[in-house]
Amino acid sequence: MPRAGRAGAAEVVLLSPGAVSSSLAELVPRFEQSSGHKVTVRYGPALALADRVRNGEAADVAILGEAAADELQRAGVLVAGSKVVIAKVGIGVFVRRGAAKPDLATLEAFLRSVADAKAIAYSDPARGGSAANYVGSLMASLDTTGSIGAKTRLTAPSRPLADFVVSGGADFGLTQITEILADPRLELAGPLPEPIQRYTHYAASRMRASAHPDAGQALIVFLASPAAGAVMRAKGFEPL
């Protein structure tokens, strides 16, 4: 039975990237039932979230890329020693369900698939997504002739990117694998070839100004548990 009304229950505010949303949709209710605490999740692109934390947004726990978490811990915004890496995810290529999938077997095959595509899409790096920033820099490094840039379409993060590819705006899109698997309209063509793959390690940390430090710590312990890890792997994360 839920114990949300018991003495000492807190309302915990969690900041999280969208890539973790499919896992949190399952994990947050489990934590609420087992702990008695309530959790409000506020989502945003990972790098934009780091700016929000840096600028003093009120919350109890933040899930950020590990490098950003380390930097904000050194700055004193996050509690020293509270950081726990909870998840690792790579970047995938996706198509609308039923569409032909590009060949991603090797880097050379990926480059041919990009060359053969009429259009490719990913989130606008200016919106602050960690995957989008990497994909943008990767494509710039591969675009020796300007042909990739000419066929690239940038969108807002998450749902708008999926909508764009589903509507036929691009042959395929690129984003974190967890976001692809969370949308039944999409099919994962595969991860980026290993030579150009980039993994994001997400870390949960307590905010220095947390109003509920004990409840926040309990949430972090829960998210780092083997049971939570099993849920995350089912949603597209890889073992740490």
Secondary structure, DSSP 8 states (H G I E B T S, - for coil): ---TTSTT--EEEEEEEGGGHHHHHHHHHHHHHHH--EEEEEEE-HHHHHHHHHTT---SEEEEEHHHHHHHHHTTSB-TT--EEEEEE-EEEEEETTS-----SSHHHHHHHHHH-S-EEEE-GGG--HHHHHHHHHHHHH-SSSHHHHHEEEE-SSHHHHHHHHTTS-SEEEEEHHHHHT-TTEEEEEE--GGG---EEEEEEEBTT-S-HHHHHHHHHHHTSHHHHHHHHHTT-B--
